[in-house]
Amino acid sequence: MSRYWFQKQTANGDITVSYGYDHALGYFYQEESADGALLTDLDSLFGGLTGVQLAERLCGGENALIDCMAATTYPAGVNPQHVSAMMLDLPF
């Protein structure tokens, strides 16, 4: 299992984003508020999350993902090697 996290600022305050790959669940993506409440919880097994969808969420949407990959600049906390693996639907 791989699990990575970073802080992200939103209009509703700071949130913690966790993402990774688990051999049982596949890809997963979670957002937690500053008080620890789980805002978003997606995975491949129960939610149908694909590697491309995970990369889009991490970069800020489909157009943002295309811009990230074209410019090879990614948001803080997002590892470009992880995104490359997600695009090929591989574990990382």
C-alpha positions as CSV (number, residue, x, y, z in Angstrom):
1,M,0.0,0.0,0.0
2,S,1.2,3.5,-0.8
3,R,-0.3,6.5,0.9
4,Y,0.7,10.1,0.3
5,W,-0.8,13.3,1.6
6,F,-0.6,17.1,1.3
7,Q,-2.4,20.2,2.6
8,K,-4.6,22.2,0.2
9,Q,-6.2,25.6,0.7
10,T,-9.8,26.0,-0.4
11,A,-12.5,28.6,0.0
12,N,-13.8,26.6,3.0
13,G,-10.4,26.4,4.7
14,D,-7.5,24.0,4.7
15,I,-8.1,20.4,3.9
16,T,-5.8,17.4,3.9
17,V,-5.7,15.3,0.7
18,S,-4.7,11.7,0.9
19,Y,-4.2,9.5,-2.1
20,G,-2.4,6.3,-3.1
21,Y,-2.8,2.7,-4.3
22,D,-3.8,-0.3,-2.2
23,H,-3.7,-3.9,-3.6
24,A,-7.2,-4.6,-2.3
25,L,-9.0,-1.2,-3.0
26,G,-7.0,0.0,-6.0
27,Y,-6.6,3.7,-6.2
28,F,-8.0,5.8,-3.4
29,Y,-8.6,9.5,-2.8
30,Q,-9.7,11.2,0.5
31,E,-10.2,14.8,1.6
32,E,-10.4,15.7,5.3
33,S,-11.3,19.0,6.8
34,A,-9.2,20.7,9.5
35,D,-11.4,19.2,12.2
36,G,-10.9,15.7,10.9
37,A,-14.3,15.2,9.1
38,L,-14.0,13.1,6.0
39,L,-15.3,15.2,3.1
40,T,-14.5,12.9,0.1
41,D,-13.8,9.1,0.1
42,L,-13.3,7.5,-3.3
43,D,-11.6,4.2,-4.3
44,S,-11.5,1.8,-7.3
45,L,-13.2,-1.1,-5.7
46,F,-16.4,0.6,-4.4
47,G,-16.4,3.9,-6.3
48,G,-15.0,2.9,-9.6
49,L,-12.1,5.4,-9.4
50,T,-9.6,5.0,-12.2
51,G,-6.1,6.2,-12.4
52,V,-7.0,9.0,-14.8
53,Q,-9.8,10.2,-12.6
54,L,-7.4,10.3,-9.6
55,A,-4.9,12.3,-11.6
56,E,-7.6,14.7,-12.6
57,R,-8.7,15.2,-9.0
58,L,-5.1,15.8,-7.9
59,C,-4.4,18.3,-10.6
60,G,-7.7,20.2,-10.4
61,G,-9.7,18.8,-13.3
62,E,-9.3,17.5,-16.9
63,N,-8.0,20.7,-18.4
64,A,-5.7,21.3,-15.5
65,L,-4.3,17.8,-15.9
66,I,-3.6,18.4,-19.6
67,D,-1.9,21.7,-18.7
68,C,0.2,20.0,-16.0
69,M,1.4,17.3,-18.3
70,A,2.1,19.7,-21.2
71,A,4.1,22.1,-18.9
72,T,5.4,19.3,-16.6
73,T,4.5,21.5,-13.6
74,Y,2.3,20.0,-11.0
75,P,0.5,21.4,-7.9
76,A,2.4,21.2,-4.6
77,G,2.2,17.8,-3.1
78,V,1.6,15.9,-6.4
79,N,4.4,13.7,-7.6
80,P,4.8,13.7,-11.4
81,Q,6.0,10.1,-11.4
82,H,2.8,9.1,-9.6
83,V,0.7,10.9,-12.2
84,S,2.6,9.1,-15.0
85,A,1.8,5.7,-13.3
86,M,-1.9,6.7,-12.9
87,M,-2.2,7.6,-16.6
88,L,-0.9,4.1,-17.4
89,D,-3.3,2.6,-14.8
90,L,-0.3,1.2,-12.9
91,P,0.3,0.9,-9.1
92,F,2.8,3.3,-7.6
